[in-house]
Amino acid sequence: MEGHNHSSLAQFVLLGFPSVGHVRGWLFVLMLLAYLFTICGNMLIFLVTRLDVALHTPMYHFVSVLSFLELWYTATTIPKMLANLLSEKKTISFAGCLLQTYFFHSLGASECYLLTAMAYDRYLAICRPLHYPTIMTTTLCAKMAVGCWTCGFLCPISEVILVSQLPFCGYNEIQHIFCDFPPLLSLACKDTSTNVVVDFAINAFIILITFLFIMVSYVRIIGAVLKIKTAIGRKKAFSTCASHLTVVLVFFGSITFMYLRLKKSYSLTLDRTLAVVYSVLTPLINPIIYSLRNKELIKAIKRIFQKGRKASPTHH
């Protein structure tokens, strides 16, 4: 009976932010504004990079794919977080919880692979400029993007299957702001050491391998940039990488602290804070970093708005 006690699996209670109290309304407004800005910013970058011919380059192809990914990445968690801040009933079904966990990890892994692909693109552009156009073709860009999504969506399948087979008895309150593997494992009424080891192994492979690849790329890039004789040339080369490197450090820094650990006991406040960083703040700063630091993108946005203004009188 104990191994099949699935009566409490009908639903879980997501505690979210239990100690916010009277500032709950302000937190809702802040998170809603952050979510709307994330949607608008990433949608703008995606559309501009697709509509403006001058941005039909490998680098902006990957930036547009990243923006598209961020739209879905935030949609898996933030709407439910917002609903829970307003609602007294903070329940989520077992199936819904597993789906949220799966899509969140799938899209997170896809982002790791995509940021690696972007680092490889910058490495080729700066370290092998003569071969870059022949290597980084439109076909290769498309294949790399598809590969990032495919690998990302395959990664968490084994983890989700293992969690779905666990018995959950009695206490069903998830001490987190959304469904995730660590808080789910803490609710299981059986030994979860296998799950912890599998989670750690998969997360370590994804995070460490991709981050190592990115860092190796940047060591080579920095080496190549330092050989550029003119200060203007060095500045231009570094500026194309600074945006990407900033996103990498923020994203990888927070997920490393969250997922590369073998112990189940963890600080709930720290986990909630880190979760806000990689689920809300990283997607929020992406459009800021890529647009405000990128003159080509700003020019493209202006060109599209100017075209829109010129075209509008013809409709009257």
PyMOL commands that set and color helices and strands:
alter all, ss='L'
color gray80, all
select helices_A, chain A and resi 2-4+7-10+21-51+53-55+58-75+78-86+94-127+132-135+138-154+157-164+181-185+193-226+231-259+268-292+295-315
alter helices_A, ss='H'
color red, helices_A
select strands_A, chain A and resi 11-14+91-93+173-174
alter strands_A, ss='S'
color yellow, strands_A
deselect
rebuild
show_as cartoon
